[in-house]
Amino acid sequence: MTARKTENNGCTTWIRKAIPLLVGLLLAARMEAAPARTRSVDVLVIGGTPAGIAAAAAAARLGRRVHLVEALPKLGGVITWAWLTTFDMNLTPDGAHLTRGIFLEYYKQLGLSFDLEEAAEKITWAVWREPLVGSTTNAPLLRLLREGDRIVGAEFEDRDWQRTLEVRAKQVVDATDDADAAAAAGVPYVLGKPRPNGEPWMQPATLIFRVRGVDWGRLVADLLRRKAAGADPARWGVNGKAAWGYHEVARRYRPTQSEVGLLAPNLALQNDGSVLINALQVYFVNGLDPKSVALGMERAQRELPHVVRHLREGVPGFEAAELAGWAPQLYIRETRHIVGLYPLTAEDILAGRRFQDRIALASYPIDIHPYVPGWTNPYPPVRIVYGIPLRSLIPRGISNLLVASRSFSATSEAAGSARVVPTTMAMGQAAGVVAGFCARLGCSPAEVARRPELLKEVQRLLKAQGVYLGE
């Protein structure tokens, strides 16, 4: 007994002596493997959103060195963090794809509606497979490095390595949802929908949530029955893992809080049989104010059990549905609209304008969720093909910056159409091509928009990457 105890004590003593050595070796290995604190590239992309991923890939495919930096621990933006797993499509009148290029690569892998985990894996792989793209996650922006009207680099808080990362670049793409880098650079912006008397309006936020126990087959059978009976396919339908409808069920819902509401649910079937639901609206959330966002999240979480109970009573297939979680972040539809060389307007969309400097085509309806309870969208749910001008991606005051996100230069109404993921990915691809082009030639994005010979070459490069710009 004594011998065994002595043997164990000896082993314990050896382990205690070895621990500092092992820790030292691990730290040395980590420091040896650590990436450089300062990097120099052709194009810096700030924001690992779908638009940012498209921008990074597009610039890299022109042979430019790119570094992509995301403030959160994972790439993917609203897909990863807000669980937005159904694409709002841009289609021609006969149903063909308008948004092609890099977005279409994603669409062919994922489909109209897709599994959250599968999408996150493919998004990450889409960045890793580009040999000229480096990436850093979990690294919020600390400050921009300026020389006159140019951003020559940026410093980030690299939380994984607990240090500051400096990235220097010739061209910069701000692909953050809220144009955070542009705002930090002093670019002027409009917040939401301005009102003459009072605070600006912003579209409501949504908390996407998960339910289990849905009989998907019964739900689909009911939707197909309604389709056969002549239901409007824009309001009722099913397409693979996506389903939508039940407006009357949403209208009958009586919220327990005045700051929330329910719209007709958009449903996304997941690989594990659960269903993600996009339906719960949270009003009066300022996406730039952490306290407002936290309060909106709290209200949404409080409302969810009541919403699930209501869906169980009104939607076929939901009789045994149970709440199984919710997204880690609210889906924010609107915050800043930067002041660019040209603000896209609702009139441009309704007129189907195809600008000479267009870098993408879109057709998603002007989809404005109610700014306040009871407000009704005045725009019809029709698809009109229109162009996104390059000038709307170029902010005023900074010569080597492009903004590719829902915060591009547009009115609140026009952003109601152009804020969707396929369109922002098209903006991202265009921004990446322009940034890569200018990094090579030493020109500015504004020069590209102004000089026909440069614009024509950029549009040729976009088409070579599969982008459709029409005739």
Residue pairs with C-beta under 8 A, 6 or more apart in sequence:
34 161
35 134
35 136
35 161
35 165
37 163
37 164
37 165
37 166
38 165
38 166
38 167
38 168
39 67
39 134
39 165
39 166
39 167
39 168
40 167
40 168
40 169
41 64
41 65
41 66
41 67
41 134
41 167
41 168
41 169
42 59
42 64
42 65
42 66
42 169
42 170
42 171
42 435
42 436
42 439
42 440
43 55
43 56
43 59
43 64
43 65
43 66
43 67
43 169
43 170
43 171
43 172
43 173
43 432
43 435
43 436
43 439
44 66
44 67
44 69
44 153
44 154
44 167
44 168
44 169
44 171
44 172
44 173
45 52
45 55
45 56
45 59
45 66
45 67
45 68
45 69
45 172
45 173
45 175
45 432
46 52
46 69
46 141
46 154
46 172
46 173
46 174
46 175
46 176
46 180
46 181
47 69
47 70
47 71
47 77
47 174
47 175
47 176
47 177
47 180
47 181
47 405
48 68
48 69
48 70
48 72
48 74
48 75
48 76
48 77
48 127
48 135
48 137
48 175
49 76
49 77
49 78
49 175
49 176
49 177
49 405
49 424
49 428
50 76
50 77
50 78
50 79
50 106
50 123
50 421
50 424
50 425
50 428
51 77
51 175
51 404
51 405
51 424
51 425
51 427
51 428
51 431
52 68
52 70
52 77
52 173
52 175
52 176
52 404
52 428
53 68
53 75
53 123
53 126
53 127
53 425
53 428
54 101
54 102
54 103
54 404
54 425
54 426
54 428
54 429
54 432
55 173
55 175
55 404
55 428
55 429
55 431
55 432
55 435
56 66
56 68
56 127
56 130
56 133
56 135
56 432
57 102
57 126
57 127
57 130
57 133
57 429
57 432
58 101
58 102
58 428
58 429
58 430
58 431
58 432
58 433
58 436
58 465
59 66
59 173
59 432
59 433
59 435
59 436
59 439
60 66
60 130
60 131
60 132
60 133
60 432
60 436
61 130
61 465
62 432
62 433
62 436
62 437
62 440
62 461
63 132
63 436
63 440
64 132
64 435
64 436
64 439
64 440
65 132
65 134
66 130
66 132
66 133
66 134
66 432
66 436
67 133
67 134
67 135
67 136
67 167
67 169
68 75
68 127
68 133
68 134
68 135
68 136
69 135
69 136
69 137
69 139
69 141
69 154
69 156
69 165
69 167
70 135
70 136
70 137
70 138
70 139
71 138
71 139
71 140
71 141
71 176
72 80
72 81
72 137
72 138
73 137
73 138
74 80
74 81
74 120
74 124
74 137
75 120
75 123
75 124
75 127
75 135
75 137
76 119
76 120
76 123
76 124
77 177
78 84
78 177
78 331
78 421
79 85
79 116
79 119
79 120
79 123
79 421
80 116
80 119
80 120
80 123
81 327
81 328
81 329
82 206
82 208
82 327
82 329
82 330
82 331
82 332
83 116
83 208
83 210
83 276
83 326
83 327
83 331
84 208
84 278
84 331
84 421
85 113
85 114
85 115
85 116
85 119
85 268
85 270
85 276
86 112
86 113
86 114
86 242
86 266
86 268
86 278
87 107
87 110
87 112
87 113
87 420
87 421
87 422
88 364
88 367
88 420
88 421
88 422
89 97
89 99
89 112
89 364
89 422
90 97
90 98
90 99
90 361
90 362
90 363
90 364
90 420
90 422
90 423
90 426
91 97
91 98
91 363
91 383
92 98
92 363
92 385
93 383
93 385
97 104
97 107
97 468
98 361
98 362
98 363
98 385
98 468
99 360
99 361
99 362
99 422
99 423
99 425
99 426
99 468
100 466
100 467
100 468
101 426
101 429
101 462
101 465
101 466
101 467
101 468
102 425
102 428
102 429
102 465
102 466
103 421
103 422
103 425
103 426
103 429
104 466
105 126
105 466
106 122
106 126
106 425
107 422
109 122
110 118
110 119
110 122
111 240
111 241
112 239
112 240
112 241
112 242
113 239
113 240
113 241
113 242
113 268
113 269
114 241
114 268
115 241
115 270
115 271
116 270
116 276
117 271
118 271
127 133
127 135
128 135
136 156
136 158
136 160
136 165
137 160
138 158
138 159
138 160
139 156
139 157
139 158
139 159
139 160
139 165
140 156
140 157
140 159
141 154
141 155
141 156
141 180
141 181
141 184
142 154
142 155
142 156
142 157
142 164
143 154
143 155
143 184
144 151
144 153
144 154
144 155
144 181
144 184
144 185
145 151
145 152
145 153
145 154
145 155
145 166
145 168
146 152
146 185
149 397
149 398
149 399
150 398
150 399
150 400
151 169
151 172
151 181
151 185
151 398
151 400
151 401
152 168
152 169
153 166
153 167
153 168
153 169
154 166
154 167
154 172
154 181
155 164
155 165
155 166
156 164
156 165
156 166
156 167
157 164
157 165
158 164
158 165
169 439
170 400
170 438
170 439
170 442
171 400
171 401
171 402
171 434
171 435
171 436
171 438
171 439
171 445
172 181
172 400
172 401
172 402
172 435
173 401
173 402
173 403
173 404
173 428
173 431
173 432
173 435
174 180
174 181
174 182
174 401
174 402
174 403
174 404
174 405
175 403
175 404
175 405
175 428
175 431
176 405
176 407
177 332
177 335
177 405
177 406
177 407
178 287
178 288
178 332
178 335
178 336
178 405
178 407
179 187
179 189
179 336
179 338
179 395
179 403
179 405
179 407
179 408
181 401
182 189
182 336
182 338
182 395
182 398
182 401
182 403
182 407
183 189
183 336
183 338
185 395
185 397
185 398
185 401
186 397
187 338
187 339
187 395
187 396
187 397
187 398
187 401
187 403
188 338
188 339
188 396
188 397
189 336
189 337
189 338
189 339
189 407
190 200
190 336
190 337
190 339
190 412
191 200
191 202
191 288
191 335
191 336
191 337
192 200
192 201
192 202
192 203
192 334
192 335
192 337
192 371
192 412
193 200
193 201
193 202
193 334
193 371
193 412
193 413
194 200
194 412
195 201
201 371
201 372
201 412
202 285
202 286
202 287
202 333
202 334
202 335
202 371
203 333
203 334
203 368
203 369
203 370
203 371
203 412
203 416
204 261
204 281
204 282
204 283
204 284
204 285
204 333
204 369
204 370
204 371
205 281
205 282
205 285
205 287
205 293
205 296
205 300
205 330
205 331
205 332
205 333
206 278
206 279
206 280
206 281
206 282
206 330
206 331
206 333
207 280
207 282
207 296
207 297
207 300
207 301
207 304
207 326
207 327
207 330
207 331
208 276
208 277
208 278
208 280
208 326
208 327
208 331
209 276
209 277
209 280
209 304
209 307
209 308
209 323
209 325
209 326
209 327
210 270
210 274
210 275
210 276
210 277
210 323
210 324
210 325
210 326
211 274
211 275
211 277
211 308
211 311
211 318
211 321
211 322
211 323
211 324
212 273
212 274
212 275
212 321
212 322
212 324
213 320
213 321
213 322
214 273
214 274
214 275
214 317
214 318
214 320
214 321
215 316
215 317
215 318
215 319
215 320
216 269
216 273
216 275
216 317
217 317
218 316
218 317
219 238
219 243
219 267
219 315
219 316
219 317
219 318
220 238
220 243
220 317
221 316
222 316
222 317
223 236
223 237
223 238
223 243
223 245
224 238
226 236
226 245
227 233
227 236
227 237
227 238
231 245
234 381
235 244
235 245
235 247
235 264
236 244
236 245
237 243
237 244
237 245
238 244
241 268
241 269
241 270
242 266
242 267
242 268
242 269
243 266
243 267
243 269
244 264
244 265
244 266
244 267
245 264
245 265
246 264
246 265
246 314
246 315
247 264
249 264
249 265
249 310
249 311
249 314
249 315
250 262
250 263
250 264
250 265
250 279
252 310
252 314
253 261
253 262
253 307
253 310
255 261
255 262
255 303
255 306
256 302
256 303
256 306
257 299
257 302
257 303
258 373
259 282
259 283
259 284
259 296
259 299
260 280
260 281
260 282
260 283
260 299
260 300
260 303
261 280
261 281
261 283
261 370
261 373
262 279
262 280
262 281
262 307
262 310
263 279
263 281
263 369
264 279
265 277
265 278
265 279
265 311
265 315
266 277
266 278
266 279
267 275
267 276
267 277
267 278
268 275
268 276
268 277
268 278
269 275
270 276
274 324
275 321
277 311
278 331
279 307
280 300
280 303
280 304
280 307
281 369
281 370
282 296
282 297
282 299
282 300
282 330
283 370
283 371
283 372
283 373
284 292
284 296
284 372
285 292
285 293
285 295
285 296
285 330
285 332
286 292
286 293
286 335
287 293
287 330
287 332
287 334
287 335
288 335
288 336
293 330
293 332
296 330
297 329
297 330
300 326
300 330
301 326
304 323
304 326
305 323
308 321
308 322
308 323
311 318
311 321
312 318
312 319
312 320
312 321
333 369
333 406
333 419
334 406
334 412
334 415
334 419
335 407
336 407
337 343
337 407
337 408
337 409
337 410
337 411
337 412
337 415
338 395
338 403
338 407
338 408
338 409
339 395
339 396
339 409
340 391
340 392
340 393
340 394
340 395
340 396
340 403
340 408
340 409
341 391
341 392
341 394
341 396
341 409
341 446
341 449
342 355
342 389
342 391
342 392
342 409
343 392
343 409
343 410
343 411
343 414
344 388
344 389
344 392
344 408
344 409
344 410
344 411
344 414
344 415
344 418
345 410
345 411
345 413
345 414
346 366
346 379
346 411
346 413
346 414
348 386
348 414
349 366
349 384
349 386
349 414
349 417
350 366
350 379
350 384
351 386
352 384
352 385
352 386
353 386
353 387
354 361
354 385
354 386
354 387
354 470
355 387
355 388
355 389
355 391
356 455
357 389
357 390
357 391
357 449
357 455
358 387
358 388
358 389
358 390
358 459
358 469
358 470
359 388
359 389
359 390
359 393
359 426
359 427
359 430
359 433
359 434
359 458
359 459
359 462
359 467
359 469
360 387
360 388
360 423
360 426
360 427
360 429
360 430
360 467
360 469
361 385
361 386
361 387
361 388
361 426
361 468
361 469
361 470
362 385
362 386
362 387
362 388
362 417
362 418
362 422
362 423
362 426
363 383
363 384
363 385
363 386
364 383
364 417
364 418
364 420
364 422
364 423
365 379
365 380
365 381
365 382
365 383
365 417
366 377
366 379
366 413
366 414
366 416
366 417
367 377
367 381
367 416
367 417
367 420
368 377
368 379
368 412
368 413
368 416
369 377
370 376
370 377
377 416
379 413
379 416
385 470
387 469
387 470
388 408
388 418
388 423
388 426
388 427
388 430
389 449
390 430
390 434
390 445
390 448
390 449
390 455
390 458
391 409
391 449
392 408
392 409
392 410
393 402
393 403
393 404
393 408
393 409
393 427
393 430
393 431
393 434
393 445
394 401
394 402
394 403
394 409
394 445
394 446
394 449
395 401
395 402
395 403
395 409
399 444
399 445
399 446
400 438
400 444
400 445
401 445
402 431
402 434
402 435
402 445
403 409
403 431
404 424
404 427
404 428
404 430
404 431
404 432
405 424
405 427
405 428
406 415
406 418
406 419
406 424
408 415
408 418
408 427
410 418
417 423
418 424
426 467
429 462
429 465
429 467
430 462
430 467
433 458
433 461
433 462
433 465
434 445
434 448
434 458
435 445
437 443
437 448
437 454
437 457
437 458
437 461
438 444
438 445
438 447
438 448
441 454
443 454
447 454
448 454
448 455
448 458
449 455
459 469
462 469
463 469
